[in-house]
Amino acid sequence: MPKLGRISEVLRPSPQYEATQLSFNEQEAFVQQPETAPGTLLQIRPFKENQGVVDGAGLLQSVHDVTTNFRGKNTSDHHTFEVWFDEGKIKFYMHAATEAAADKFRRRVGNNYANSEVFPVENGAAFPIIEPKEYVAGAWLEMEKIPYYPIRHHNSEGWETDPYGEITSEMLSLDDSKVVTQVVFRPAKQSWTDGDRFKHNSIDDLAHALRQGASVGWFNPRTRPASEKDKQAAKTIEQQRGEQAFHVNIRVVAISSNKDEAEARARGVAGMFRKYYNAITEQGLDDTPVWHRKEGKRARQLRQHVDRMATREWINRRMIMTVDELAGVAHIPNSEIETPNIDWRYTQRGDRIPADAAQYEQPMASDRPEKQQTEQGGQDNV
């Protein structure tokens, strides 16, 4: 490494995964109770036989409801899709900003993922509990390029297997450890590809520029003709015109009594999102650790990261994904995923009650219609 580079690295070290214990003031632990958490948290126990990411795209299309004010500003609510490793199992959740949205999600998940169970989290915690002695490490994901360049998704070249397989496998940890991936999504207006009125930075402008080639050279500038890859990227980008899209945040947190384990899980899970790299558009997802070289400031930043995840806060990171792209990073998987310890639902509607159904609180038999008493609890909420 050049001497100047070494000096720069000492003065401004690169962010790294460094787990830290957090302080919760007078509280003994960090606990997010369902009744005090904003919105409604829904747990999903998926039936293995579904179309995975394809059904995920259908679900997202059905909840793409954009609302604007009288000035045309986007005032849409934001929601989340979450995967937890908690209590030794991989579990799936959706968080709805309002009760009306929660009711819609229950119906839409039921329509798109047949035989899956959806129910509100009313007991326990609305976010994994963090004990005072546990270490926390976290990260967020960002796009390498502007959003017009799509990441790899199920309708693009190079999609052979669901990257969720490796992400969920990387989430597996010690039974007393916890890992959460959280995707916050908010509907984007149909004009998201139009760019700014006077800056000529629309999706069509970008595609046109790619076809014109690139200017190269400082002292003797010249135009390099567009390559076949440039032309293919331009075509791929143009195909996004008119597509429904969402503003997105992606966050990761790992919690463990073992410092090295928390760091390894946060680094490994966040790093697995690089699997969405699109070789044609050269678009990918980069992970940025929550870090500061001073422990006190690092602890405060990690506490803020946890608070944002627990309250399902949305931050404008200028990250937009089409329905197909978002479905890739936020969907309910199917039997293609071979990760062990996934909290599947193994019976179809009307089948006998599974052995583990007792862990979920059910309505009293006298409160439910006779037909529904023969089904597993939670199906009347689908």
N, C-alpha and C positions, 0 to 999 in steps of 0.2 A: 504494500500500500504506500502511495506517495506520502512524504512527510506532512504536507498540508492536509491531506485526508486524515492522517492519524491525529493531528492536532484538533481538527474539526470534530472528530469522533469523541475525543476526550471532553471538549467543551460542550458539545451537544450530542450526548449519546442517543442511539436509536431506541425507540420504545421496545420494551421486552415484556414477556409474561413473567410477572413476579407477584405471587400470591401474598396477601396481607390479611391480618386479622382486623376486624372492624369493631368500632365502638358504637353502641346503640343507646347512649346516654344512660337513663335510669332503667331501661328495659334489660332483661336478662338475655333476650334473644330477639332477632328480627322475625316478627310474625305478621303476615298480612291476612286479617280475618275477612271472610267473604262478605260479612255485613257492613264492613267499613271500607271495602275496596270499591272503586268506581265501576259502574257497569255490571255485567253478569259474566261469570266464568263458566263455560260449559266443558264438561269432559266428554270425550268421544271414545267409545270402545269399538273399534272397527271390526267388521266381519272380513275375514281374509280374502274371500272371493269378490274382488271388485276390480275396476280398471285403473286403480291407482291415480297417476298424474292426469290421465284423461278425464276421470271423474272430478278431479280437483279443478281442472280448467272449467268444467261445466258449473261447478259450485261457485267459482269466483265470478263467472259471467252473470249468474243469477243474483248476485249481491252487489253488482256494480251500479250503485244508485248515487248519482252525483247531484248535490244540492248547491245552489248558488244564491247569493243575496241580490238585491236590486241593482248592484253595480257589476254583477257578473263574477264576483269573487267566490272561489270554491269554499263552501262552508261544510263540506261533507264530514261525517264522523269517521274516526279511524277505529279499526278493530285489529285483533291479533290472531295469529295461528302459532301455537307453541308445542314444542316437544320437550317433555321432561324425562330425565332419568331420576327417579325418586323412589325410595323404599325398595330398591333393587329391581324396578321395572321401568320400561320405556312406556310413557303415557302421552296421549294426545289431547290438546285443549284448543278451544277457540274462545276468545274474549270479545264480547259484544258491548258496544258503548252504551246501548240503551236496552230496555226490556223488549221493545218492539223489534230491534235488530236481533236479540237473542231468540225470540220466537221465530223469526224468519230463518235464522241459522239452523234451528232445530228441524224445521220443515225441509229446508234445502239439503242439509246433510242427509236426512232420511230419504229424500228423493234421489240424490246422486250416489249415495253409498247404501244400497239396500241391505237390510238386516243389521246395520250398525246401531249401536245404542248411544243416545245423546241425553245427558241429564245435567242440570245445574249443580255446581259445587256449593253445597249449603253447609256441610260440616267440614272440619279440618281447616286447612289453610288455603288461601287463594294464590300462594306462591310458596315455594319450598322454604322451610324454616332454616334460619342461619343462627347457629349457636355461637356464643362469644369466643369460644376457643377454636372455632373453625376458620380456615383460610379461604379467601375469596380471590379469584382471578377472572378477568373478563375481557371482552373485545367487542368491537362492532365491525361491520363489513361495509365497504364502499366499492363503487364501480371504478375500474381503471380509466375508462373513457366517459364521454358524455352519454346520456341514456339512449340516444338514437342508435348506438351500436348495441345490438342485443347479445345477451349471454346465451350459452347453449341451453336448448330446451327440447321437449319431446317431439316437436315438429321441425327441428333443425338437423343438419347433418352432424354425425358424431354421437348422437344419443343412442347408446346401445343398452346400457343398464341404468337403473335408477340410482343416482348418487346418494340417495337417502340410505342405501344399504351401508355405505362406508361411513356416513355421518352418524347414523344411529349406532353402528358398531363402535365407533370412536367414543360415543357417549357412555358406553358401559364402563362402570367404575366399581369401586368398593361399595358394598351394600349400604354403608352409612354416608356415602358421598352423594352429591346432587349435581346435575348438569341441566341447563335450560338453554334451548335455542328459541328465540322469539322473533317472529316476523310481523312487524306492524305495517298494515296496509290501509291506504286511504284512496278512494276513487279519484282519478284524474279526469279533468275535462277533456272532451273530444278534441279540443284544439291544442293538445299537448305537443303535437308534431309541427305546429305552425311557426314556432320560434318567435322572436321579437319583431315587431312591425318594421323597424327601420334598420335592423342589423343583418338582414339576409342570412339568418342562421336556422332556417327551417330544415326539415328532413329532406325536402327536395333540393335545397341549396347544397346540403352536404353530399347527397348522391351525385349531383351535377359536378361538384368539385372533384370527387373521387374519379369520375370518368375523364376529367381534363388532365389528369396527371399531377405531379408535384413539382414545385420549384426547388431546385437543389443548387448548392454551391454559394459561397459568400463573395468571392472575388470575381468569379465568372459565372453568374447565375444563369441557369438554363432550366427548361421544363422537361422533366422526365415523363415519358409517355405512361399512361395508365397501364398497369399490369393486369393480367387476367384475375388475380386475386382482388385488385382494386375494383374491377368491374363486377365481380361476384359479390363483394361487400356492398357496393352501391345498390345492386339488385335486392340483396337481403334487407338493407336499410329501408328501401322504398316499400317493401312489403308490409312495413309496420304502419304505413299511412292509413288512418281510419280505424286502427285497432283500439279496442278498449285497453286502458292501462291504469296502473295504480302508483301512487307515491309510496315509497317503501323505506323502512328501517329494518336492519337485521342486527340482532344483538346476541351475544353468548355470555353465559356466566357459569363458572364451575366452583363448587363449594365442597371442601373436604377437611377432615381433621388432620390430613397429611398434606403438608405444604407442596411437596413435589407432585403429588397426585392432582391437586387443584391446578397447578401450572400445566401439567402434561395434558389434562383433559381440555382446558381452555384453548391451549395452543393447537392440540390435535383436531378438535371439533371445528374451530374457526378456520384452520388450514384446509379442512376437507371441502370447504365451499369453493376452493379453487377448481374443483372438479367441473364447475359450470363454465369453464373457459371455452370461448368460441374461437376456434382457430381461423375461421374465415374473417370475422370482424375484429379479431384480436381483443375482444372484450372479456373481462373477467371480474372476479370479486377479490378485493384485497382485504386482509384482516389487519386491524389496528388495535394493539393491546391497550387496555386502560392502564396507564403507567405514568409515574413521575419518579425522578431519581431520589427525591426526598420522601421518606416513608410516610410522614404526616400528610403531605399533599396527595400522595398515592392513595392513602386510606380514604381521604375525603372524596377523591375522584371515583374510587370504587363504590363508596357508599352512595354517591349520586347515581352511578350506573345501576346499582341494585334498586334504588328508589324509582328510577325511570322505568325499569322493567316491571316492578311490582305495581306501579300505577298505570302501566301501559301508555306511557307518554310518547307522543309522536314529535319528532324533530325533523325539520326540513333539511335533508342532506342532499337535495337535488338528485335523488335516486328514483328513477321511474322504470317500471317494468310492465310489459304487456301481460295479458292474461296468461299466455303460454309460459312466459318467463317466470312469473310469480308462482304459477302452479308447480313449477319445478322445485322451488325452494319452500313451498308451503302447501303440502298435500298429505292426504292420508294414504299410506302405502298399502300394498297388497302382499300376496304370498310370494312375490318376486323377491321381497326382502327376507333374507335368511338370518337376520339378527335375532339372537335368543332374547328371552325375557320381555317380549313385547306384550302389552296388555290387550290381547285380541279378544273378541267375542266369538265363541265357537259354535253358537247355536243360531238357527234361523227363527224368525218370528213364528210363534205358535209351538216351538219345540219345548222340551222340558227345561226347567230352570237350571242354569249352570251351577256348579258346586260353589263358585265364588260369589254368587249373587248376593249372599247375605251381608257382604261387607258394605253394600250401598243401602242407605235408608230408603224404604219404600213407603208409599201411602198405605194407610190401613185398608184392609180388604173391603170393608164396608163403604169406603169412600170411592171405590172404583167399580165400573160396570162389570157384570159377571164375565163377559167375554175376555176382558183385559186381565182378570185375575189369573187366567191360565198362561199369560205371557210373562216373559221376564220383565222385572221392574224397569221403568224408564222408557219403555216403548210407547207409552201414552204421551210422552213428551216429544216424540220424533216428528 
